[in-house]
Amino acid sequence: MSIQGLLTTLETLTDIHEEMLQLAREKVRIVVENRVEELVALTAKETRVVARMEDCYRTMTQETAGGWAELGMAPRPSVKLSDLIQAVHRADRKSELTELAKKLRGQHEELKVLNERNQLLVRQSLEHIQFELDLIAGPYDQDVTYSPNAGQQAYQGGSARRMFDTRA
């Protein structure tokens, strides 16, 4: 567990984030084209990638603690990666860590925007489906059960009609 291990973990994490960004971009297209089967398959793929990402974040936490130990300092749970980067003495390692952290931050922000857009698209799709169902089903205020005055509500002219013909 060291700074080099942290660099390797951060590179892996940026690769995983790049994969998630590709999946999010693909999801936009799939949701717009209303391909439900492909959306289900993509969601399953995303779940697997998220599991790998969680493992990588756990490894990064361990590597960060190892990096503090390598610098001769005790790791603290509330310390951020940026604090560790500032504590690194070697300029080459510091610049590598800074670049990877900046890239990871940018990927995270882009992923957040794409996910928000995907949520909005899915919500709009569901609202459209609900609207179409409402058009097909008709208004909700109509009773669909039989009642003693159901025939009278439908027939407003002359004499009241019975609901059923008794001579049948």
C-alpha positions in Angstrom: 0.0 0.0 0.0 1.7 3.1 -1.2 1.4 6.2 -3.4 2.2 4.0 -6.5 -0.7 1.7 -5.5 -3.0 4.8 -5.2 -1.9 6.0 -8.6 -2.7 2.6 -10.1 -6.1 2.5 -8.3 -7.0 6.0 -9.5 -6.1 5.0 -13.1 -8.4 2.0 -12.8 -11.1 4.2 -11.4 -10.9 6.7 -14.2 -11.2 3.7 -16.7 -14.3 2.5 -14.9 -15.8 6.0 -14.9 -15.1 6.2 -18.6 -16.9 3.0 -19.1 -19.9 4.3 -17.1 -19.9 7.5 -19.2 -20.1 5.4 -22.4 -23.0 3.4 -20.9 -24.8 6.6 -19.8 -24.4 8.0 -23.4 -25.8 4.8 -24.8 -28.7 4.9 -22.3 -29.7 8.3 -23.6 -30.0 6.9 -27.1 -31.8 3.7 -25.9 -34.4 5.6 -23.8 -35.1 8.1 -26.7 -35.6 5.2 -29.1 -37.8 3.4 -26.5 -35.9 0.1 -26.6 -37.0 -1.5 -23.4 -35.1 -4.9 -23.8 -31.8 -3.1 -24.5 -32.4 -0.8 -21.5 -32.8 -3.8 -19.2 -29.6 -5.3 -20.5 -27.8 -2.0 -20.2 -29.0 -1.6 -16.6 -27.7 -5.0 -15.8 -24.3 -4.1 -17.3 -24.3 -0.8 -15.3 -24.9 -2.8 -12.1 -21.8 -4.9 -12.7 -19.7 -1.8 -13.5 -20.9 -0.1 -10.3 -19.9 -3.2 -8.3 -16.4 -2.9 -9.8 -16.4 0.8 -9.0 -17.3 0.2 -5.4 -14.5 -2.4 -5.0 -12.1 0.2 -6.5 -13.2 2.9 -4.1 -12.6 0.5 -1.2 -9.1 -0.2 -2.6 -8.5 3.5 -3.0 -9.4 4.0 0.7 -6.9 1.4 1.7 -4.3 2.8 -0.6 -4.8 6.3 0.7 -4.2 5.0 4.3 -1.1 3.3 2.9 0.0 6.6 1.3 -0.3 8.4 4.6 1.7 5.6 6.3 4.4 5.9 3.6 4.6 9.6 4.3 5.0 8.8 8.0 1.7 10.3 9.1 -1.3 8.6 10.7 -4.3 8.3 8.4 -7.4 10.2 9.5 -10.9 9.2 8.3 -12.0 12.7 7.5 -9.0 13.6 5.3 -9.6 13.9 1.6 -7.5 12.8 -1.4 -6.6 16.4 -2.0 -5.0 16.6 1.4 -2.8 13.6 0.7 -1.8 15.1 -2.7 -0.6 18.3 -0.9 1.4 16.2 1.6 3.3 14.3 -1.1 6.8 15.5 -1.5 7.8 14.2 -4.9 6.8 16.6 -7.6 6.3 13.9 -10.3 3.9 11.9 -8.0 2.1 15.0 -6.9 1.5 16.1 -10.5 0.3 12.6 -11.5 -2.1 12.4 -8.5 -3.4 15.9 -9.3 -4.0 15.1 -12.9 -5.8 11.9 -12.1 -7.9 13.5 -9.4 -8.9 16.4 -11.8 -9.8 13.9 -14.5 -11.8 11.8 -12.0 -13.6 14.9 -10.8 -14.5 15.9 -14.4 -15.8 12.4 -15.2 -17.8 12.4 -12.1 -19.5 15.7 -13.0 -20.2 14.6 -16.5 -21.6 11.3 -15.3 -23.8 13.2 -12.8 -25.2 15.4 -15.6 -25.9 12.4 -17.9 -27.6 10.5 -15.1 -29.9 13.5 -14.3 -30.7 13.8 -18.0 -31.5 10.0 -18.2 -33.7 10.3 -15.1 -35.6 13.2 -16.8 -36.0 11.2 -20.0 -37.3 8.2 -18.2 -39.7 10.3 -16.1 -41.0 12.0 -19.3 -41.4 8.6 -21.0 -43.5 7.4 -18.1 -45.6 10.5 -18.1 -46.2 10.1 -21.8 -47.2 6.4 -21.3 -49.6 7.5 -18.5 -51.1 10.2 -20.7 -51.7 7.6 -23.5 -53.3 5.2 -21.0 -55.6 8.0 -19.8 -56.6 8.7 -23.3 -57.4 5.1 -24.0 -59.2 4.4 -20.7 -61.2 7.6 -20.7 -61.9 10.0 -17.7 -61.9 8.6 -14.2 -65.2 10.2 -13.1 -67.4 7.7 -15.0 -68.9 4.9 -12.9 -68.3 1.5 -14.4 -70.7 -0.3 -12.0 -74.4 -0.7 -12.3 -76.6 1.4 -10.2 -80.4 2.0 -10.0 -80.2 5.3 -11.9 -77.5 4.4 -14.4 -80.0 4.1 -17.3 -81.5 7.5 -16.4 -78.2 9.2 -16.5 -77.5 8.0 -20.0 -81.0 8.7 -21.3 -82.2 12.3 -20.8 -85.3 12.4 -23.1 -89.0 11.4 -22.7 -89.5 8.6 -20.2 -87.0 6.8 -18.1 -85.6 3.6 -19.6 -84.9 0.5 -17.7 -81.4 -0.9 -17.7 -82.5 -4.3 -18.8 -85.4 -5.4 -21.0 -87.7 -7.7 -18.8 -89.2 -9.4 -21.8 -86.1 -11.1 -23.0 
